[in-house]
Amino acid sequence: MYLSLLQGLNLLLPLITFPYLIRVLGVEYFGLLSFSFAFVTYFQIVTDYGFNATGTRDISLVVDDYEKQNLVFNQIMSAKLFLVVVSFVVMMALVFSFKIFRTYWIIYFFSFGSIFGQAIFPVWYFQGIQKMKYITYLNLATKLIFTLALFIFVREKADFYLVPVFNALGFIFAGIFALFYIRKDFNIRFKMQPLSGIIEQLQKSKYVFLSELKISLFTNTNTLILGILAGNHAVGYFSAAEKLARAIGNFQTPISNTIFPYLSKEMTVDKLKTIQKIKKITLFGAILFSLIIMVCFCFAEQIIEIIYGRQMFAAVLIFRIVILIPLLSFLDTMFGKQILLNLGKDKLYFRVILFATILNLGINFILTQFYQEIGTAISLLITQIFIVFGMWFYAKKEINKIMLK
């Protein structure tokens, strides 16, 4: 319930802020912010390093052992802070090396504050111990305050640089308060771990990290390629439609994240029974998302006009293309995360993402070059379909092995 409330907040706030930002900043500056966000997201993936999955899993398995829980927490936090420092140095070096980034270097500098805030916010710990009310209250308070600040202080195009500032402050304050609560209520104090402990965690999460990095290569890279080839206006139209579709898809995230640690433990007890539960959830979710998609496809024009205004009508066709993403992402999560990762088949999960990345890069340059934002949307859809079939193929093979045993 708490995680659903949190995800509802993450869904609602962008739907409120994006239309406002498009109207105040215009399509071009909204496209610039989307372009910068796509670039900075690479470093978020590096600092997360797959710990939101592996950290949740590891904490859930030692929830009754204080010493092991404390060790896992400190090793992961130490690894994340190490990655934050490395990422910041690399990012700023890249920003000042290329004119396309250097012109608005201040945007990237402020945006990295969000990366730091997310790094110190241990959502994986709270999910692992299945006590979500802490992060819900923290996120609710901080994000509402700094979202309100956007409406108060961002009043014209010249204020565009304040958007990453307030986003960063929301994440940083939430992270600081979260660490305070963990120390106060769970008696876990952060202590920087030796390099051996950091390396241990990096080794353990490397396949999930590489998989998430590959996913970024066909989501954020699509936006970067579009910005380079077609400019900020094209990015603005594509990002508006894609973010709306992703927001709809995020309805399944709280359920997926909540059942992940539960299914991790259940899988160690009875694999076949756990897989039967996953199948029931998958069927129900697929039917629900199919109904939502049909409604959104039929009323795409009205939805875009209500949320973004008539100036974004160019995003209607893009929205109709990418509206399948919520269903595909749900199926990808069930076959990949809930089955393959919970069975410890990280390599198979990584293999699917690797081939999907190669496919996406191969078609994205061609389609974007000829069809701009429409081509980007089509390449994203094709890649997502490939991922679902790949995850399903390997999950089915593993399920057959379990049934034979």
C-alpha positions in Angstrom: 0.0 0.0 0.0 2.8 2.4 0.9 4.8 1.6 -2.2 1.7 2.1 -4.3 1.2 5.5 -2.7 4.8 6.4 -3.4 4.5 5.3 -7.0 1.3 7.2 -7.4 3.2 10.3 -6.2 5.9 9.7 -8.8 3.2 9.3 -11.4 1.2 12.3 -10.5 3.9 14.9 -10.0 5.3 14.6 -13.6 1.8 14.8 -15.0 1.4 18.1 -13.1 4.9 19.6 -13.7 5.5 18.5 -17.4 2.5 20.4 -18.8 3.4 23.5 -16.8 7.0 23.4 -17.9 6.0 22.9 -21.5 3.7 25.9 -21.3 6.2 28.2 -19.5 9.5 27.1 -21.1 8.2 26.1 -24.5 8.9 22.9 -26.5 12.6 23.8 -27.1 13.6 24.3 -23.5 11.6 21.3 -22.4 13.4 19.3 -25.1 16.8 20.7 -23.7 15.9 19.5 -20.2 14.8 16.1 -21.5 18.1 15.8 -23.5 20.2 16.7 -20.4 18.2 14.3 -18.3 18.8 11.5 -20.8 22.6 12.2 -20.6 22.7 12.4 -16.8 20.6 9.2 -16.4 23.7 7.2 -17.6 25.4 8.2 -14.4 22.4 7.4 -12.3 22.5 3.8 -13.7 26.2 3.6 -12.8 25.6 4.8 -9.2 22.6 2.5 -8.8 24.6 -0.4 -10.2 21.7 -2.8 -10.0 21.5 -2.5 -6.2 17.8 -1.7 -6.3 17.4 -5.4 -7.4 20.3 -7.2 -5.8 20.4 -5.1 -2.6 16.7 -5.7 -2.1 17.2 -9.4 -2.6 20.2 -9.6 -0.3 18.6 -7.6 2.5 15.4 -9.6 2.4 17.5 -12.8 2.9 19.3 -11.5 6.1 16.5 -9.5 7.6 16.6 -11.5 10.8 20.4 -11.2 11.2 21.5 -7.7 12.4 25.2 -8.2 11.8 24.8 -9.4 8.2 22.2 -6.8 7.5 24.5 -4.1 8.7 27.4 -5.4 6.6 25.3 -5.6 3.4 24.0 -2.1 4.0 27.5 -0.5 4.5 29.1 -2.4 1.7 26.4 -1.3 -0.8 26.4 2.4 0.4 30.2 2.5 0.3 30.1 1.1 -3.3 27.5 3.7 -4.3 29.5 6.6 -2.9 32.6 5.4 -4.7 30.7 5.3 -7.9 29.2 8.8 -7.3 32.7 10.3 -7.1 33.9 8.5 -10.3 30.7 9.4 -12.2 30.9 13.1 -11.3 34.5 13.4 -12.5 33.8 11.5 -15.8 30.6 13.5 -16.4 32.2 16.9 -16.0 35.1 15.9 -18.2 32.7 14.9 -20.9 30.6 18.1 -20.5 33.5 20.4 -21.0 34.9 18.4 -23.8 31.9 18.8 -26.2 30.2 22.0 -27.2 26.7 20.4 -27.3 27.1 19.9 -23.5 29.4 22.8 -22.6 26.9 25.5 -23.7 24.6 24.5 -20.9 27.1 23.0 -18.5 25.3 24.5 -15.5 22.3 22.2 -16.3 24.4 19.1 -16.1 26.1 20.3 -12.9 22.8 20.9 -11.1 21.3 17.7 -12.5 24.0 15.6 -10.9 22.6 16.6 -7.5 19.7 14.3 -8.2 22.1 11.5 -8.9 23.8 12.1 -5.5 20.4 12.3 -3.7 19.2 9.0 -5.2 22.6 7.3 -4.4 22.3 8.1 -0.7 18.6 7.2 -0.6 18.6 3.4 0.2 15.2 2.5 -1.3 16.6 -1.0 -1.7 17.0 -1.4 2.1 13.4 -0.4 2.9 12.1 -2.7 0.2 14.2 -5.5 1.5 12.9 -5.2 5.1 9.4 -4.5 3.6 8.8 -1.3 5.6 7.8 1.1 2.9 6.1 3.8 5.1 9.4 5.4 5.9 10.4 6.2 2.3 6.8 7.1 1.4 6.6 9.8 4.1 10.0 11.2 3.2 9.3 11.3 -0.5 5.9 12.7 -0.1 7.1 15.6 2.1 10.2 16.5 0.1 8.9 16.1 -3.4 5.7 18.1 -2.7 7.8 21.0 -1.2 10.2 21.2 -4.1 7.5 20.6 -6.7 5.6 23.6 -5.2 8.9 25.5 -5.5 8.8 24.9 -9.3 5.5 26.6 -9.7 6.6 29.5 -7.5 10.0 30.3 -9.0 9.9 29.0 -12.6 7.9 31.7 -14.3 9.7 32.3 -17.6 12.1 30.7 -20.0 15.1 32.3 -18.3 14.3 30.2 -15.2 14.9 26.8 -16.9 18.1 26.2 -14.9 16.0 26.1 -11.7 14.2 22.9 -12.7 17.2 20.6 -12.1 18.0 22.6 -8.9 14.7 21.9 -7.3 14.7 18.3 -8.5 18.1 17.8 -6.9 17.2 19.3 -3.6 14.1 17.0 -3.3 16.3 13.9 -3.7 19.1 15.1 -1.5 16.9 16.1 1.5 15.0 12.8 1.2 18.3 10.9 1.2 19.6 12.7 4.3 16.4 12.1 6.2 16.3 8.4 5.2 19.8 7.8 6.5 18.8 9.5 9.8 15.8 7.2 10.2 17.8 4.1 9.5 20.3 5.1 12.2 17.6 6.1 14.7 15.1 3.3 14.2 17.2 0.4 13.0 20.5 1.2 14.7 22.4 0.9 11.5 25.2 3.4 11.2 27.1 4.1 8.0 30.8 3.3 8.0 32.9 3.4 4.8 34.0 -0.1 4.0 37.4 -1.3 2.7 37.9 -1.7 -1.1 37.6 -5.4 -0.8 34.0 -5.1 0.5 33.2 -2.6 -2.3 34.6 -4.9 -5.0 32.6 -7.8 -3.5 29.3 -5.9 -4.0 30.3 -4.7 -7.5 31.1 -8.3 -8.5 27.8 -9.5 -7.1 25.7 -7.0 -9.0 27.6 -6.7 -12.3 25.2 -8.6 -14.5 22.1 -6.7 -13.3 24.1 -3.4 -13.7 25.2 -4.3 -17.2 21.6 -5.3 -18.1 20.3 -1.9 -16.8 23.0 -0.1 -18.7 22.1 -1.9 -21.9 18.4 -0.9 -21.3 19.6 2.7 -21.0 21.3 2.4 -24.3 17.9 2.0 -26.1 16.0 4.4 -23.9 18.2 7.4 -23.1 20.5 6.9 -26.1 17.4 7.2 -28.3 16.8 10.6 -26.9 20.4 11.7 -27.3 20.5 10.5 -30.9 17.3 12.2 -31.6 18.6 15.5 -30.1 21.8 15.3 -32.1 20.1 14.5 -35.4 16.8 16.4 -35.1 17.2 19.1 -32.4 15.5 20.0 -29.2 12.0 20.4 -30.7 11.9 16.8 -31.8 13.2 15.7 -28.4 10.4 17.7 -26.8 7.6 16.0 -28.8 9.1 12.5 -28.3 9.8 13.0 -24.6 6.3 14.3 -23.9 4.7 11.2 -25.4 7.2 8.7 -24.1 7.1 10.1 -20.6 3.3 9.9 -20.5 3.4 6.3 -21.7 6.1 5.5 -19.1 4.0 7.1 -16.4 1.1 4.8 -17.3 3.4 1.8 -17.2 4.7 2.9 -13.7 1.3 1.7 -12.2 2.9 -1.8 -12.1 6.1 -0.7 -10.5 4.9 -0.7 -6.8 3.4 -4.2 -7.2 6.6 -5.5 -8.9 9.0 -4.0 -6.4 6.9 -5.1 -3.4 6.5 -8.8 -4.5 10.2 -9.1 -5.6 11.7 -9.7 -2.1 8.7 -11.8 -1.1 9.1 -14.0 -4.2 12.9 -14.2 -3.7 12.3 -16.0 -0.3 9.4 -18.0 -1.7 11.5 -19.2 -4.6 14.0 -20.8 -2.1 11.1 -22.8 -0.5 9.0 -24.0 -3.5 10.0 -22.9 -7.0 7.1 -24.4 -8.8 4.4 -23.0 -6.5 6.1 -19.5 -6.7 6.1 -19.7 -10.5 2.4 -20.5 -10.5 1.8 -17.4 -8.5 3.8 -15.3 -11.0 1.7 -16.7 -13.9 -1.5 -15.6 -12.2 -0.2 -12.1 -11.6 1.0 -11.9 -15.2 -2.3 -12.9 -16.7 -4.3 -10.4 -14.6 -1.8 -7.6 -15.3 -1.8 -8.3 -19.0 -5.5 -8.1 -19.3 -5.6 -4.8 -17.2 -2.9 -3.1 -19.2 -4.5 -4.2 -22.5 -7.7 -2.4 -21.6 -5.9 0.7 -20.5 -3.9 0.7 -23.8 -7.1 0.4 -25.9 -8.6 3.4 -24.2 -5.5 5.5 -24.5 -5.1 4.7 -28.2 -8.7 5.6 -29.0 -8.6 8.9 -27.1 -4.9 9.9 -27.7 -5.8 13.3 -29.1 -8.0 14.2 -26.2 -5.4 13.0 -23.7 -2.5 15.0 -25.3 -4.6 18.1 -25.5 -5.8 17.9 -21.9 -2.4 17.2 -20.4 -0.1 19.2 -22.7 -2.2 21.6 -24.7 -2.8 22.0 -28.5 0.8 23.0 -29.1 1.8 19.3 -28.5 -0.5 17.8 -31.1 2.6 16.6 -33.0 3.0 14.1 -30.1 -0.3 12.3 -30.7 1.1 9.8 -33.3 4.2 9.2 -31.2 1.9 8.5 -28.2 -0.1 6.0 -30.2 3.1 4.1 -31.1 4.7 4.0 -27.6 1.4 3.4 -25.7 2.2 -0.4 -26.0 5.3 0.2 -23.8 3.4 -0.2 -20.5 2.1 -3.7 -21.4 5.5 -4.8 -22.8 7.4 -3.4 -19.8 5.1 -5.3 -17.4 5.6 -8.6 -19.3 9.3 -7.9 -19.4 9.4 -7.4 -15.6 7.4 -10.6 -14.9 9.5 -12.9 -17.1 12.8 -11.2 -16.5 13.0 -9.8 -13.0 10.4 -12.0 -11.2 11.4 -15.3 -12.8 15.0 -15.1 -14.2 16.5 -12.9 -11.5 14.8 -14.7 -8.6 16.1 -18.0 -10.0 19.6 -16.5 -10.0 19.8 -16.5 -13.9 21.4 -13.0 -14.1 23.5 -14.0 -17.1 20.4 -15.0 -19.2 18.8 -11.7 -18.2 21.9 -9.9 -19.3 22.1 -11.8 -22.6 18.6 -10.7 -23.7 19.4 -7.0 -22.9 22.7 -7.3 -24.8 21.1 -8.5 -28.0 18.3 -6.0 -27.6 20.8 -3.2 -27.4 22.6 -4.3 -30.5 19.3 -4.4 -32.3 18.2 -1.0 -31.1 21.4 0.8 -32.1 21.3 -0.9 -35.5 17.8 0.4 -36.4 17.6 3.6 -34.4 20.2 5.6 -36.4 18.4 4.6 -39.6 14.8 5.2 -38.5 15.7 8.5 -36.7 17.7 9.8 -39.6 14.7 9.4 -42.0 11.7 9.8 -39.7 13.0 11.8 -36.8 10.9 11.4 -33.6 8.5 8.9 -35.3 11.4 6.7 -36.2 12.8 6.9 -32.6 9.4 5.8 -31.3 9.2 2.9 -33.8 12.7 1.7 -32.9 11.9 1.8 -29.2 8.8 -0.3 -29.7 10.5 -2.9 -31.8 13.3 -3.3 -29.2 10.8 -3.6 -26.3 9.0 -6.4 -28.2 12.2 -8.2 -28.7 13.0 -8.0 -25.0 9.7 -9.5 -24.0 10.1 -12.5 -26.3 13.7 -13.0 -25.2 12.8 -12.9 -21.5 9.8 -15.2 -22.1 11.9 -17.7 -24.1 14.5 -18.1 -21.3 12.0 -18.0 -18.5 10.0 -20.8 -20.2 13.2 -22.9 -20.6 13.9 -22.5 -16.8 10.3 -23.3 -15.9 10.5 -26.5 -18.0 13.6 -27.6 -16.2 12.0 -27.1 -12.8 8.9 -29.1 -13.9 11.1 -32.0 -15.1 12.8 -32.1 -11.7 
